[in-house]
Amino acid sequence: MTAPPDWHAADKAYQLHHTTCPQCRAAGLNPGGLERCPDGAELWATYQQAGDPPHFTWLRKRRGGKKP
Ligand SMILES: [Zn+2]
């Protein structure tokens, strides 16, 4: 087996960009409605490809999954 993807690094990189990029913040609030900027989209893709990290639970909740 290979080592698990370093989602901590991907998370950190994306969050850092996200905090400084109005376009990516808006896209995060409007899934499917707005697109992230090229830099943000690349970081986001890496972030998602890094596996299924624990912090993605917020995303599932927002998408209308099981309510707590
Ligand atoms: Zn951005």
N, CA, C, O and the ligand as a Tripos MOL2 file, in Angstrom:
@<TRIPOS>MOLECULE
protein
  273   271    69     0     0
PROTEIN
NO_CHARGES

@<TRIPOS>ATOM
      1 N           0.8230   -1.2100    0.0000 N.3       1 MET1
      2 CA          0.0000    0.0000    0.0000 C.3       1 MET1
      3 C           0.8590    1.2620    0.0000 C.2       1 MET1
      4 O           1.9460    1.2970    0.5770 O.2       1 MET1
      5 N           0.3610    2.2560   -0.6380 N.am      2 THR2
      6 CA          1.0750    3.5300   -0.6380 C.3       2 THR2
      7 C           0.6880    4.3400    0.5980 C.2       2 THR2
      8 O          -0.3140    4.0590    1.2560 O.2       2 THR2
      9 N           1.4670    5.3040    0.8820 N.am      3 ALA3
     10 CA          1.1710    6.1690    2.0260 C.3       3 ALA3
     11 C          -0.0930    6.9740    1.7290 C.2       3 ALA3
     12 O          -0.3460    7.3290    0.5780 O.2       3 ALA3
     13 N          -0.8680    7.2570    2.7400 N.am      4 PRO4
     14 CA         -2.0720    8.0730    2.5220 C.3       4 PRO4
     15 C          -1.7010    9.4610    2.0300 C.2       4 PRO4
     16 O          -0.6610   10.0000    2.4090 O.2       4 PRO4
     17 N          -2.5500   10.0430    1.1850 N.am      5 PRO5
     18 CA         -2.2750   11.3920    0.6710 C.3       5 PRO5
     19 C          -2.1680   12.3980    1.8060 C.2       5 PRO5
     20 O          -2.8250   12.2750    2.8400 O.2       5 PRO5
     21 N          -1.3350   13.3800    1.5870 N.am      6 ASP6
     22 CA         -1.1250   14.3840    2.6230 C.3       6 ASP6
     23 C          -2.2050   15.4560    2.5340 C.2       6 ASP6
     24 O          -1.9710   16.5520    2.0260 O.2       6 ASP6
     25 N          -3.3690   15.1290    3.0260 N.am      7 TRP7
     26 CA         -4.4680   16.0960    2.9210 C.3       7 TRP7
     27 C          -4.2900   17.2660    3.8580 C.2       7 TRP7
     28 O          -4.8960   18.3210    3.6710 O.2       7 TRP7
     29 N          -3.4560   17.0790    4.8710 N.am      8 HIS8
     30 CA         -3.1860   18.2140    5.7490 C.3       8 HIS8
     31 C          -2.5420   19.3640    4.9700 C.2       8 HIS8
     32 O          -2.8820   20.5340    5.1450 O.2       8 HIS8
     33 N          -1.6090   18.9890    4.1130 N.am      9 ALA9
     34 CA         -0.9310   20.0060    3.3130 C.3       9 ALA9
     35 C          -1.8870   20.6110    2.2950 C.2       9 ALA9
     36 O          -1.8900   21.8220    2.0750 O.2       9 ALA9
     37 N          -2.7010   19.7550    1.6730 N.am     10 ALA10
     38 CA         -3.6610   20.2430    0.6860 C.3      10 ALA10
     39 C          -4.6860   21.1590    1.3530 C.2      10 ALA10
     40 O          -5.0850   22.1820    0.7970 O.2      10 ALA10
     41 N          -5.0940   20.7740    2.5340 N.am     11 ASP11
     42 CA         -6.0640   21.5700    3.2870 C.3      11 ASP11
     43 C          -5.4860   22.9310    3.6280 C.2      11 ASP11
     44 O          -6.1360   23.9620    3.4530 O.2      11 ASP11
     45 N          -4.2670   22.9190    4.1120 N.am     12 LYS12
     46 CA         -3.6200   24.1590    4.5120 C.3      12 LYS12
     47 C          -3.4470   25.0950    3.3190 C.2      12 LYS12
     48 O          -3.6960   26.2960    3.4180 O.2      12 LYS12
     49 N          -3.0210   24.5340    2.1990 N.am     13 ALA13
     50 CA         -2.8020   25.3370    0.9980 C.3      13 ALA13
     51 C          -4.1190   25.9400    0.5050 C.2      13 ALA13
     52 O          -4.1710   27.1070    0.1190 O.2      13 ALA13
     53 N          -5.1730   25.1360    0.5230 N.am     14 TYR14
     54 CA         -6.4470   25.6410    0.0370 C.3      14 TYR14
     55 C          -7.0150   26.6990    0.9780 C.2      14 TYR14
     56 O          -7.4840   27.7490    0.5400 O.2      14 TYR14
     57 N          -6.9660   26.4110    2.2610 N.am     15 GLN15
     58 CA         -7.5200   27.3690    3.2190 C.3      15 GLN15
     59 C          -6.7970   28.7130    3.1420 C.2      15 GLN15
     60 O          -7.4090   29.7750    3.2520 O.2      15 GLN15
     61 N          -5.4820   28.6380    2.9490 N.am     16 LEU16
     62 CA         -4.6930   29.8650    2.8550 C.3      16 LEU16
     63 C          -5.1450   30.7010    1.6630 C.2      16 LEU16
     64 O          -5.2790   31.9210    1.7600 O.2      16 LEU16
     65 N          -5.3780   30.0320    0.5400 N.am     17 HIS17
     66 CA         -5.8380   30.7430   -0.6450 C.3      17 HIS17
     67 C          -7.2710   31.2420   -0.4390 C.2      17 HIS17
     68 O          -7.6110   32.3720   -0.7890 O.2      17 HIS17
     69 N          -8.0730   30.3950    0.1210 N.am     18 HIS18
     70 CA         -9.4960   30.6810    0.3090 C.3      18 HIS18
     71 C          -9.7150   31.9580    1.1230 C.2      18 HIS18
     72 O         -10.6050   32.7540    0.8260 O.2      18 HIS18
     73 N          -8.8920   32.1350    2.1490 N.am     19 THR19
     74 CA         -9.0750   33.2940    3.0150 C.3      19 THR19
     75 C          -8.7460   34.6050    2.3120 C.2      19 THR19
     76 O          -9.1890   35.6740    2.7340 O.2      19 THR19
     77 N          -7.9680   34.5150    1.2380 N.am     20 THR20
     78 CA         -7.5340   35.7360    0.5630 C.3      20 THR20
     79 C          -8.2010   35.9230   -0.7980 C.2      20 THR20
     80 O          -7.9190   36.8980   -1.4940 O.2      20 THR20
     81 N          -9.0780   35.0030   -1.1810 N.am     21 CYS21
     82 CA         -9.6540   35.0590   -2.5200 C.3      21 CYS21
     83 C         -11.1750   35.1620   -2.4630 C.2      21 CYS21
     84 O         -11.8510   34.1700   -2.1890 O.2      21 CYS21
     85 N         -11.7210   36.3480   -2.7200 N.am     22 PRO22
     86 CA        -13.1770   36.5470   -2.6750 C.3      22 PRO22
     87 C         -13.9200   35.6140   -3.6360 C.2      22 PRO22
     88 O         -15.0210   35.1530   -3.3350 O.2      22 PRO22
     89 N         -13.3200   35.3450   -4.7730 N.am     23 GLN23
     90 CA        -13.9930   34.4880   -5.7570 C.3      23 GLN23
     91 C         -14.1510   33.0660   -5.2330 C.2      23 GLN23
     92 O         -15.1960   32.4420   -5.4180 O.2      23 GLN23
     93 N         -13.1200   32.5600   -4.5850 N.am     24 CYS24
     94 CA        -13.2000   31.2050   -4.0570 C.3      24 CYS24
     95 C         -14.1200   31.1450   -2.8340 C.2      24 CYS24
     96 O         -14.7760   30.1300   -2.6020 O.2      24 CYS24
     97 N         -14.1670   32.2060   -2.0680 N.am     25 ARG25
     98 CA        -15.1000   32.2240   -0.9360 C.3      25 ARG25
     99 C         -16.5350   32.1960   -1.4490 C.2      25 ARG25
    100 O         -17.3810   31.4810   -0.9120 O.2      25 ARG25
    101 N         -16.8050   32.9810   -2.4960 N.am     26 ALA26
    102 CA        -18.1450   33.0170   -3.0700 C.3      26 ALA26
    103 C         -18.4980   31.6570   -3.6700 C.2      26 ALA26
    104 O         -19.6280   31.1890   -3.5320 O.2      26 ALA26
    105 N         -17.5440   31.0350   -4.3240 N.am     27 ALA27
    106 CA        -17.7820   29.7190   -4.9300 C.3      27 ALA27
    107 C         -18.0790   28.6820   -3.8520 C.2      27 ALA27
    108 O         -18.9100   27.7940   -4.0450 O.2      27 ALA27
    109 N         -17.4050   28.7990   -2.7340 N.am     28 GLY28
    110 CA        -17.6340   27.8590   -1.6480 C.3      28 GLY28
    111 C         -19.0310   27.9780   -1.0720 C.2      28 GLY28
    112 O         -19.5930   27.0070   -0.5660 O.2      28 GLY28
    113 N         -19.5830   29.1760   -1.1530 N.am     29 LEU29
    114 CA        -20.9290   29.4020   -0.6250 C.3      29 LEU29
    115 C         -22.0040   29.0690   -1.6500 C.2      29 LEU29
    116 O         -23.1760   28.9280   -1.3010 O.2      29 LEU29
    117 N         -21.6090   28.9440   -2.9060 N.am     30 ASN30
    118 CA        -22.5650   28.6580   -3.9650 C.3      30 ASN30
    119 C         -22.1090   27.4890   -4.8380 C.2      30 ASN30
    120 O         -21.7550   27.6740   -6.0030 O.2      30 ASN30
    121 N         -22.1220   26.2810   -4.2630 N.am     31 PRO31
    122 CA        -21.6540   25.1170   -5.0280 C.3      31 PRO31
    123 C         -22.4640   24.9420   -6.3090 C.2      31 PRO31
    124 O         -23.6940   24.9150   -6.2780 O.2      31 PRO31
    125 N         -21.7700   24.8250   -7.4190 N.am     32 GLY32
    126 CA        -22.4550   24.6390   -8.6870 C.3      32 GLY32
    127 C         -22.8950   25.9410   -9.3170 C.2      32 GLY32
    128 O         -23.2960   25.9600  -10.4800 O.2      32 GLY32
    129 N         -22.8280   27.0360   -8.5650 N.am     33 GLY33
    130 CA        -23.2770   28.3170   -9.0840 C.3      33 GLY33
    131 C         -22.1360   29.1700   -9.5720 C.2      33 GLY33
    132 O         -22.2540   29.8720  -10.5760 O.2      33 GLY33
    133 N         -21.0270   29.1080   -8.8540 N.am     34 LEU34
    134 CA        -19.8660   29.9000   -9.2240 C.3      34 LEU34
    135 C         -18.6540   28.9900   -9.3410 C.2      34 LEU34
    136 O         -18.5960   27.9230   -8.7300 O.2      34 LEU34
    137 N         -17.6860   29.4350  -10.1410 N.am     35 GLU35
    138 CA        -16.4660   28.6490  -10.2660 C.3      35 GLU35
    139 C         -15.3450   29.3230   -9.5130 C.2      35 GLU35
    140 O         -15.2680   30.5480   -9.4290 O.2      35 GLU35
    141 N         -14.4790   28.4940   -8.9680 N.am     36 ARG36
    142 CA        -13.2880   29.0270   -8.3110 C.3      36 ARG36
    143 C         -12.3420   29.5850   -9.3610 C.2      36 ARG36
    144 O         -12.4100   29.2160  -10.5340 O.2      36 ARG36
    145 N         -11.4560   30.4810   -8.9290 N.am     37 CYS37
    146 CA        -10.4530   31.0070   -9.8430 C.3      37 CYS37
    147 C          -9.4920   29.8660  -10.2030 C.2      37 CYS37
    148 O          -9.4710   28.8420   -9.5210 O.2      37 CYS37
    149 N          -8.7050   30.0340  -11.2580 N.am     38 PRO38
    150 CA         -7.8060   28.9490  -11.7040 C.3      38 PRO38
    151 C          -6.9210   28.4120  -10.5800 C.2      38 PRO38
    152 O          -6.7710   27.1990  -10.4300 O.2      38 PRO38
    153 N          -6.3480   29.2940   -9.8070 N.am     39 ASP39
    154 CA         -5.4980   28.8440   -8.7010 C.3      39 ASP39
    155 C          -6.3080   28.0670   -7.6790 C.2      39 ASP39
    156 O          -5.8940   27.0060   -7.2120 O.2      39 ASP39
    157 N          -7.4640   28.6100   -7.3390 N.am     40 GLY40
    158 CA         -8.2990   27.9670   -6.3360 C.3      40 GLY40
    159 C          -8.8260   26.6240   -6.8210 C.2      40 GLY40
    160 O          -8.9090   25.6730   -6.0440 O.2      40 GLY40
    161 N          -9.1820   26.5400   -8.0960 N.am     41 ALA41
    162 CA         -9.7040   25.2960   -8.6470 C.3      41 ALA41
    163 C          -8.6490   24.1950   -8.5730 C.2      41 ALA41
    164 O          -8.9570   23.0390   -8.2840 O.2      41 ALA41
    165 N          -7.4170   24.5700   -8.8370 N.am     42 GLU42
    166 CA         -6.3280   23.5870   -8.7910 C.3      42 GLU42
    167 C          -6.1010   23.1060   -7.3600 C.2      42 GLU42
    168 O          -5.9180   21.9140   -7.1100 O.2      42 GLU42
    169 N          -6.1160   24.0450   -6.4400 N.am     43 LEU43
    170 CA         -5.9300   23.6850   -5.0400 C.3      43 LEU43
    171 C          -7.0920   22.8210   -4.5460 C.2      43 LEU43
    172 O          -6.9020   21.8720   -3.7870 O.2      43 LEU43
    173 N          -8.2800   23.1680   -4.9900 N.am     44 TRP44
    174 CA         -9.4770   22.4340   -4.5790 C.3      44 TRP44
    175 C          -9.4450   21.0000   -5.1150 C.2      44 TRP44
    176 O          -9.8250   20.0570   -4.4210 O.2      44 TRP44
    177 N          -8.9820   20.8540   -6.3670 N.am     45 ALA45
    178 CA         -8.9020   19.5170   -6.9630 C.3      45 ALA45
    179 C          -7.9180   18.6510   -6.1800 C.2      45 ALA45
    180 O          -8.1810   17.4800   -5.9070 O.2      45 ALA45
    181 N          -6.7950   19.2390   -5.8290 N.am     46 THR46
    182 CA         -5.8010   18.5040   -5.0410 C.3      46 THR46
    183 C          -6.3730   18.1180   -3.6880 C.2      46 THR46
    184 O          -6.1550   17.0140   -3.1870 O.2      46 THR46
    185 N          -7.0920   19.0360   -3.1270 N.am     47 TYR47
    186 CA         -7.7100   18.8470   -1.8250 C.3      47 TYR47
    187 C          -8.6790   17.6640   -1.8590 C.2      47 TYR47
    188 O          -8.6770   16.8280   -0.9550 O.2      47 TYR47
    189 N          -9.4880   17.5980   -2.8840 N.am     48 GLN48
    190 CA        -10.4550   16.5110   -2.9910 C.3      48 GLN48
    191 C          -9.7920   15.1850   -3.3210 C.2      48 GLN48
    192 O         -10.2070   14.1320   -2.8370 O.2      48 GLN48
    193 N          -8.7480   15.2490   -4.1560 N.am     49 GLN49
    194 CA         -8.0610   14.0220   -4.5410 C.3      49 GLN49
    195 C          -7.2440   13.4580   -3.4000 C.2      49 GLN49
    196 O          -6.7720   12.3230   -3.4630 O.2      49 GLN49
    197 N          -7.0820   14.2420   -2.3710 N.am     50 ALA50
    198 CA         -6.2820   13.7890   -1.2260 C.3      50 ALA50
    199 C          -7.0490   12.7780   -0.3850 C.2      50 ALA50
    200 O          -6.5560   12.3300    0.6500 O.2      50 ALA50
    201 N          -8.2410   12.4200   -0.8170 N.am     51 GLY51
    202 CA         -8.9850   11.4010   -0.0960 C.3      51 GLY51
    203 C         -10.2470   11.9350    0.5430 C.2      51 GLY51
    204 O         -10.8820   12.8470    0.0130 O.2      51 GLY51
    205 N         -10.6020   11.3820    1.6510 N.am     52 ASP52
    206 CA        -11.8570   11.7070    2.2990 C.3      52 ASP52
    207 C         -11.5800   12.1190    3.7390 C.2      52 ASP52
    208 O         -11.9370   11.4170    4.6860 O.2      52 ASP52
    209 N         -10.9410   13.2630    3.8790 N.am     53 PRO53
    210 CA        -10.5100   13.6990    5.2100 C.3      53 PRO53
    211 C         -11.6840   14.0520    6.1180 C.2      53 PRO53
    212 O         -12.7720   14.3650    5.6350 O.2      53 PRO53
    213 N         -11.4740   14.0030    7.3960 N.am     54 PRO54
    214 CA        -12.5370   14.2360    8.3800 C.3      54 PRO54
    215 C         -13.2530   15.5650    8.2300 C.2      54 PRO54
    216 O         -14.4440   15.6710    8.5240 O.2      54 PRO54
    217 N         -12.5360   16.5730    7.7790 N.am     55 HIS55
    218 CA        -13.1480   17.8960    7.7030 C.3      55 HIS55
    219 C         -14.1990   17.9950    6.6050 C.2      55 HIS55
    220 O         -14.9200   18.9890    6.5210 O.2      55 HIS55
    221 N         -14.2860   16.9680    5.7650 N.am     56 PHE56
    222 CA        -15.2990   17.0110    4.7190 C.3      56 PHE56
    223 C         -16.7030   16.7570    5.2470 C.2      56 PHE56
    224 O         -17.6720   16.8150    4.4900 O.2      56 PHE56
    225 N         -16.8140   16.4820    6.5100 N.am     57 THR57
    226 CA        -18.1380   16.2450    7.0800 C.3      57 THR57
    227 C         -19.0080   17.4800    6.9650 C.2      57 THR57
    228 O         -20.2210   17.3820    6.7780 O.2      57 THR57
    229 N         -18.3850   18.6470    7.0760 N.am     58 TRP58
    230 CA        -19.1800   19.8820    6.9420 C.3      58 TRP58
    231 C         -19.7880   19.9880    5.5590 C.2      58 TRP58
    232 O         -20.8840   20.5230    5.3860 O.2      58 TRP58
    233 N         -19.0590   19.4670    4.5650 N.am     59 LEU59
    234 CA        -19.5340   19.5490    3.1900 C.3      59 LEU59
    235 C         -20.7450   18.6340    3.0220 C.2      59 LEU59
    236 O         -21.7180   19.0040    2.3650 O.2      59 LEU59
    237 N         -20.6860   17.4620    3.6030 N.am     60 ARG60
    238 CA        -21.8020   16.5160    3.4970 C.3      60 ARG60
    239 C         -23.0400   17.0930    4.1710 C.2      60 ARG60
    240 O         -24.1500   16.9790    3.6520 O.2      60 ARG60
    241 N         -22.8450   17.7040    5.3140 N.am     61 LYS61
    242 CA        -23.9870   18.2770    6.0250 C.3      61 LYS61
    243 C         -24.6320   19.3800    5.1940 C.2      61 LYS61
    244 O         -25.8550   19.4890    5.1060 O.2      61 LYS61
    245 N         -23.7710   20.1930    4.5900 N.am     62 ARG62
    246 CA        -24.3000   21.3160    3.8160 C.3      62 ARG62
    247 C         -25.0690   20.8220    2.5920 C.2      62 ARG62
    248 O         -26.0210   21.4610    2.1450 O.2      62 ARG62
    249 N         -24.6460   19.6790    2.0590 N.am     63 ARG63
    250 CA        -25.2920   19.1610    0.8640 C.3      63 ARG63
    251 C         -26.6030   18.4460    1.1760 C.2      63 ARG63
    252 O         -27.2210   17.8740    0.2780 O.2      63 ARG63
    253 N         -27.0260   18.4710    2.4050 N.am     64 GLY64
    254 CA        -28.3220   17.9100    2.7350 C.3      64 GLY64
    255 C         -28.2980   16.4400    3.0890 C.2      64 GLY64
    256 O         -29.2690   15.7190    2.8590 O.2      64 GLY64
    257 N         -27.1780   15.9930    3.6530 N.am     65 GLY65
    258 CA        -27.0910   14.6070    4.0920 C.3      65 GLY65
    259 C         -27.8590   14.4000    5.3790 C.2      65 GLY65
    260 O         -28.8180   15.1110    5.6780 O.2      65 GLY65
    261 N         -27.4210   13.4270    6.1180 N.am     66 LYS66
    262 CA        -28.0900   13.1510    7.3830 C.3      66 LYS66
    263 C         -27.9370   14.3310    8.3220 C.2      66 LYS66
    264 O         -26.8510   14.8900    8.4680 O.2      66 LYS66
    265 N         -29.0080   14.6920    8.9400 N.am     67 LYS67
    266 CA        -28.9280   15.7830    9.9030 C.3      67 LYS67
    267 C         -28.5880   15.2320   11.2780 C.2      67 LYS67
    268 O         -29.0430   14.1490   11.6470 O.2      67 LYS67
    269 N         -27.8050   15.9590   12.0240 N.am     68 PRO68
    270 CA        -27.3890   15.4870   13.3440 C.3      68 PRO68
    271 C         -28.5570   15.4250   14.3310 C.2      68 PRO68
    272 O         -28.3680   15.0460   15.4870 O.2      68 PRO68
    273 ZN         -9.2590   31.7620   -5.6970 Zn       69 ZN69
@<TRIPOS>BOND
     1     1     2 1
     2     2     3 1
     3     3     4 2
     4     3     5 am
     5     5     6 1
     6     6     7 1
     7     7     8 2
     8     7     9 am
     9     9    10 1
    10    10    11 1
    11    11    12 2
    12    11    13 am
    13    13    14 1
    14    14    15 1
    15    15    16 2
    16    15    17 am
    17    17    18 1
    18    18    19 1
    19    19    20 2
    20    19    21 am
    21    21    22 1
    22    22    23 1
    23    23    24 2
    24    23    25 am
    25    25    26 1
    26    26    27 1
    27    27    28 2
    28    27    29 am
    29    29    30 1
    30    30    31 1
    31    31    32 2
    32    31    33 am
    33    33    34 1
    34    34    35 1
    35    35    36 2
    36    35    37 am
    37    37    38 1
    38    38    39 1
    39    39    40 2
    40    39    41 am
    41    41    42 1
    42    42    43 1
    43    43    44 2
    44    43    45 am
    45    45    46 1
    46    46    47 1
    47    47    48 2
    48    47    49 am
    49    49    50 1
    50    50    51 1
    51    51    52 2
    52    51    53 am
    53    53    54 1
    54    54    55 1
    55    55    56 2
    56    55    57 am
    57    57    58 1
    58    58    59 1
    59    59    60 2
    60    59    61 am
    61    61    62 1
    62    62    63 1
    63    63    64 2
    64    63    65 am
    65    65    66 1
    66    66    67 1
    67    67    68 2
    68    67    69 am
    69    69    70 1
    70    70    71 1
    71    71    72 2
    72    71    73 am
    73    73    74 1
    74    74    75 1
    75    75    76 2
    76    75    77 am
    77    77    78 1
    78    78    79 1
    79    79    80 2
    80    79    81 am
    81    81    82 1
    82    82    83 1
    83    83    84 2
    84    83    85 am
    85    85    86 1
    86    86    87 1
    87    87    88 2
    88    87    89 am
    89    89    90 1
    90    90    91 1
    91    91    92 2
    92    91    93 am
    93    93    94 1
    94    94    95 1
    95    95    96 2
    96    95    97 am
    97    97    98 1
    98    98    99 1
    99    99   100 2
   100    99   101 am
   101   101   102 1
   102   102   103 1
   103   103   104 2
   104   103   105 am
   105   105   106 1
   106   106   107 1
   107   107   108 2
   108   107   109 am
   109   109   110 1
   110   110   111 1
   111   111   112 2
   112   111   113 am
   113   113   114 1
   114   114   115 1
   115   115   116 2
   116   115   117 am
   117   117   118 1
   118   118   119 1
   119   119   120 2
   120   119   121 am
   121   121   122 1
   122   122   123 1
   123   123   124 2
   124   123   125 am
   125   125   126 1
   126   126   127 1
   127   127   128 2
   128   127   129 am
   129   129   130 1
   130   130   131 1
   131   131   132 2
   132   131   133 am
   133   133   134 1
   134   134   135 1
   135   135   136 2
   136   135   137 am
   137   137   138 1
   138   138   139 1
   139   139   140 2
   140   139   141 am
   141   141   142 1
   142   142   143 1
   143   143   144 2
   144   143   145 am
   145   145   146 1
   146   146   147 1
   147   147   148 2
   148   147   149 am
   149   149   150 1
   150   150   151 1
   151   151   152 2
   152   151   153 am
   153   153   154 1
   154   154   155 1
   155   155   156 2
   156   155   157 am
   157   157   158 1
   158   158   159 1
   159   159   160 2
   160   159   161 am
   161   161   162 1
   162   162   163 1
   163   163   164 2
   164   163   165 am
   165   165   166 1
   166   166   167 1
   167   167   168 2
   168   167   169 am
   169   169   170 1
   170   170   171 1
   171   171   172 2
   172   171   173 am
   173   173   174 1
   174   174   175 1
   175   175   176 2
   176   175   177 am
   177   177   178 1
   178   178   179 1
   179   179   180 2
   180   179   181 am
   181   181   182 1
   182   182   183 1
   183   183   184 2
   184   183   185 am
   185   185   186 1
   186   186   187 1
   187   187   188 2
   188   187   189 am
   189   189   190 1
   190   190   191 1
   191   191   192 2
   192   191   193 am
   193   193   194 1
   194   194   195 1
   195   195   196 2
   196   195   197 am
   197   197   198 1
   198   198   199 1
   199   199   200 2
   200   199   201 am
   201   201   202 1
   202   202   203 1
   203   203   204 2
   204   203   205 am
   205   205   206 1
   206   206   207 1
   207   207   208 2
   208   207   209 am
   209   209   210 1
   210   210   211 1
   211   211   212 2
   212   211   213 am
   213   213   214 1
   214   214   215 1
   215   215   216 2
   216   215   217 am
   217   217   218 1
   218   218   219 1
   219   219   220 2
   220   219   221 am
   221   221   222 1
   222   222   223 1
   223   223   224 2
   224   223   225 am
   225   225   226 1
   226   226   227 1
   227   227   228 2
   228   227   229 am
   229   229   230 1
   230   230   231 1
   231   231   232 2
   232   231   233 am
   233   233   234 1
   234   234   235 1
   235   235   236 2
   236   235   237 am
   237   237   238 1
   238   238   239 1
   239   239   240 2
   240   239   241 am
   241   241   242 1
   242   242   243 1
   243   243   244 2
   244   243   245 am
   245   245   246 1
   246   246   247 1
   247   247   248 2
   248   247   249 am
   249   249   250 1
   250   250   251 1
   251   251   252 2
   252   251   253 am
   253   253   254 1
   254   254   255 1
   255   255   256 2
   256   255   257 am
   257   257   258 1
   258   258   259 1
   259   259   260 2
   260   259   261 am
   261   261   262 1
   262   262   263 1
   263   263   264 2
   264   263   265 am
   265   265   266 1
   266   266   267 1
   267   267   268 2
   268   267   269 am
   269   269   270 1
   270   270   271 1
   271   271   272 2
@<TRIPOS>SUBSTRUCTURE
     1 MET1         2 RESIDUE 1 A MET
     2 THR2         6 RESIDUE 1 A THR
     3 ALA3        10 RESIDUE 1 A ALA
     4 PRO4        14 RESIDUE 1 A PRO
     5 PRO5        18 RESIDUE 1 A PRO
     6 ASP6        22 RESIDUE 1 A ASP
     7 TRP7        26 RESIDUE 1 A TRP
     8 HIS8        30 RESIDUE 1 A HIS
     9 ALA9        34 RESIDUE 1 A ALA
    10 ALA10       38 RESIDUE 1 A ALA
    11 ASP11       42 RESIDUE 1 A ASP
    12 LYS12       46 RESIDUE 1 A LYS
    13 ALA13       50 RESIDUE 1 A ALA
    14 TYR14       54 RESIDUE 1 A TYR
    15 GLN15       58 RESIDUE 1 A GLN
    16 LEU16       62 RESIDUE 1 A LEU
    17 HIS17       66 RESIDUE 1 A HIS
    18 HIS18       70 RESIDUE 1 A HIS
    19 THR19       74 RESIDUE 1 A THR
    20 THR20       78 RESIDUE 1 A THR
    21 CYS21       82 RESIDUE 1 A CYS
    22 PRO22       86 RESIDUE 1 A PRO
    23 GLN23       90 RESIDUE 1 A GLN
    24 CYS24       94 RESIDUE 1 A CYS
    25 ARG25       98 RESIDUE 1 A ARG
    26 ALA26      102 RESIDUE 1 A ALA
    27 ALA27      106 RESIDUE 1 A ALA
    28 GLY28      110 RESIDUE 1 A GLY
    29 LEU29      114 RESIDUE 1 A LEU
    30 ASN30      118 RESIDUE 1 A ASN
    31 PRO31      122 RESIDUE 1 A PRO
    32 GLY32      126 RESIDUE 1 A GLY
    33 GLY33      130 RESIDUE 1 A GLY
    34 LEU34      134 RESIDUE 1 A LEU
    35 GLU35      138 RESIDUE 1 A GLU
    36 ARG36      142 RESIDUE 1 A ARG
    37 CYS37      146 RESIDUE 1 A CYS
    38 PRO38      150 RESIDUE 1 A PRO
    39 ASP39      154 RESIDUE 1 A ASP
    40 GLY40      158 RESIDUE 1 A GLY
    41 ALA41      162 RESIDUE 1 A ALA
    42 GLU42      166 RESIDUE 1 A GLU
    43 LEU43      170 RESIDUE 1 A LEU
    44 TRP44      174 RESIDUE 1 A TRP
    45 ALA45      178 RESIDUE 1 A ALA
    46 THR46      182 RESIDUE 1 A THR
    47 TYR47      186 RESIDUE 1 A TYR
    48 GLN48      190 RESIDUE 1 A GLN
    49 GLN49      194 RESIDUE 1 A GLN
    50 ALA50      198 RESIDUE 1 A ALA
    51 GLY51      202 RESIDUE 1 A GLY
    52 ASP52      206 RESIDUE 1 A ASP
    53 PRO53      210 RESIDUE 1 A PRO
    54 PRO54      214 RESIDUE 1 A PRO
    55 HIS55      218 RESIDUE 1 A HIS
    56 PHE56      222 RESIDUE 1 A PHE
    57 THR57      226 RESIDUE 1 A THR
    58 TRP58      230 RESIDUE 1 A TRP
    59 LEU59      234 RESIDUE 1 A LEU
    60 ARG60      238 RESIDUE 1 A ARG
    61 LYS61      242 RESIDUE 1 A LYS
    62 ARG62      246 RESIDUE 1 A ARG
    63 ARG63      250 RESIDUE 1 A ARG
    64 GLY64      254 RESIDUE 1 A GLY
    65 GLY65      258 RESIDUE 1 A GLY
    66 LYS66      262 RESIDUE 1 A LYS
    67 LYS67      266 RESIDUE 1 A LYS
    68 PRO68      270 RESIDUE 1 A PRO
    69 ZN69       273 GROUP 0 **** ****
